[in-house]
Amino acid sequence: MSHPSSFAIDLPDSLVRRAQRGEASAFEQIYRRFERPVFTLALRLTGEREEAQDVLQDTMLKLFDRVGEFRGESPFWGWLRQIAVNEALMRLRKRNRLPATEDADEAELECHDVLLPPAAADAALLGQALAKLPDATRSVLWLYHAEGYTHDEIAGLMGKTASFSKSQLARGTRRLRDLLRIDSEVPSHA
């Protein structure tokens, strides 16, 4: 079960309308509310603080340029999150850091447990473990578990197949389980 996205921040319609009219104070309020979620998402997808900062800036510039296109048919946060995801994945593509499609056997994917280990709840440990994963694997794990995207949605975002998303999730979950394994033996103080 995935948790609600950190982007799930409700904005008053009046604030969005003020931003659409070009009010600087409205943009500043939106920036302040979404700065951390955009940066966190970008950091988890790119794996690098500098790139995450660049994604944050590019996302906010696109927000500034395109806020007039927002029609309110979905939550504002979902619209902005989509911009941030696209910006982060575009950076990975430009650096050729998303691998070619690697489809796994459907049988392997269907029987694989995709729940993360309990140690994943520790943010510092999770951050260190995620940093050790390949970019595509880390991106799929984050989009699936933290942002609640489906395999079909991830496939569309990455220009891959749903099998690619499933295989990256399966491999990434196995690798995270290995990386986050905590020794259950308590040392003796005798």
N, C-alpha and C positions, 0 to 999 in steps of 0.2 A: 504494500500500500504506500503510495507516495504522499508526501506532506504537501500542503499548499505552497505554492511558489512564494518566494520572498518578494516577488513583484506584486502580489495581490494586495495592492494599496488602492483603496477607493479614493478617488478625487471628486470633489464637488463639481458638478457640471458647469457651475459658474466659473470655476478656476480654469477649466479647459476652454470655455468660451472666451475668457479674458486673454488666454494665451493665443487663441486663434485670431483675436483682434490685434495682437502684437504687443500686449502689455508686458514690459520687461519684468515687473514684479511677479507676474504670474509664471513666467519662464523660470525665474529664480526659485520660486516655491516648488515648482515641479522638479527642477534640478536637485534641490536639496532633499526632496522626498525619495527620489529614485537614484541618487548618486551611488549609494552603497549597494543596492540590488544589482544595478548595471555593472558596477565594478566587480562584484563577487561573481556574477555570472561570467563575465569576460575573463576573469582570472581562472575560474574553473575550466573554461573551454580552451583558453590559450596556454595556460600554465606559466605565464610570465607576467610579472607586475607591470613592466613597461608597456607591453602590448595591451594589457587590460586597461591601463590608463588611456592609451590611444583609442581603444574601442569605446571607452566611456565618452571621450571627447567627440569622436565621430558620431556616436549614437545621439548625443545631445545636439550636435549641429544638424543632424538629419531631423530630429524632433523640431528644431527651430524652423527649418526649411519646409517641413511637411505637415506641421500640426493642422494646417488648413484642410488637409486630406482626410483627417480623422472624422468619421461620420457618426460615431457613437453606436454602431451596430453590435459592438462587442466592448468589453471593458477597456478603458484607456490603458491600463497596465499591460494587458495582453498585446495590444497594438505596439506599445513601446518595447516590450520584451521581444517581440518578433524582430524589431529593428536591431536590437542589441545582439540577438542570436545571429542574424544575418551578417552583421558587421564582424563578429568574432570568427564565424566560419569563413567569411571572405578572406580574412587575414591568414587563416590556416591554409586555405587553398592557394593564395598568392605565394606562400612559402613552400608549396608542395608538401605540406605536412599531413594531408589527408590521403591515406593509401588508396590504391585501386580496390575495387570491390573484391571482397573475400567472403564468399558465401559458405556457410557451414551446413552440415547435414541437418535437415529439419528434425530428424529423430534426436540428435544430440541437443538441439535447442529446446524441444518440447519437454524433455525430462530434466532439464537443468533448473535448479533452484536459483531464482534471481534475487532473493532477499539478501540484503547486505548483512555482514556479521555485526553483532552488538558493538564491537569496538569502533564501528563507523560513526557512532554517536559522538565520539570525542573529536571535536572539530580540528584540533591540532594534529592528531594522529591521521585523521582522514585527509587533511591537506597535504601532509607529507607523503602519504600513500598515493594519492591521486597524482602528485607531481612525478611519480615514478612510472606512470602509465603512458603509453603512446597517446598522442593528441586525439586521434579519432576515438580511441577507446574511452579516454577520460571524458570527451565531449558527449558521447552516447550515454555513459553512466550518469553524468550530471543532468543532461536533458531529460532522461527517463525518470530517474529517482528524485531529483530535486525540483525539476520544473514541471514534471507530470506529462511530458510529451509521449505520444504513442510511437510504436515502431514505424508505422506508416508516415507519421509526421516527421520523425527524425530522418527517415529515408528521403523524404522530399526535400528537407532542408540541406541535406548533405549530398544530394544528387546520387544516391545509392539505392539499394533495394531494402525492403523490410528485413530480408534475411541477413543482410550486412549489419543492420542495427541489432538484430537478435544475437548474431554471433559475437559482435563487439561487446554487447551486454554480458553474454555468457562468459567470454574470456576475461573481461574486466572484473566481473564479480569473483571469478575463481582467483584471479591475481590479487584483488583486494583482500579476499579471505586469507591468502598466504601472507600478504604484507601486514595485515592487522592482527594476525594470530597472537594472542596474549598467552604467555606461559601460565598455565593454571596451577602449577605446583608452587606451594608456598615454601620458601627456604626455612630450614630449621635453625633455631637460635640456640641449640643445645650446647 
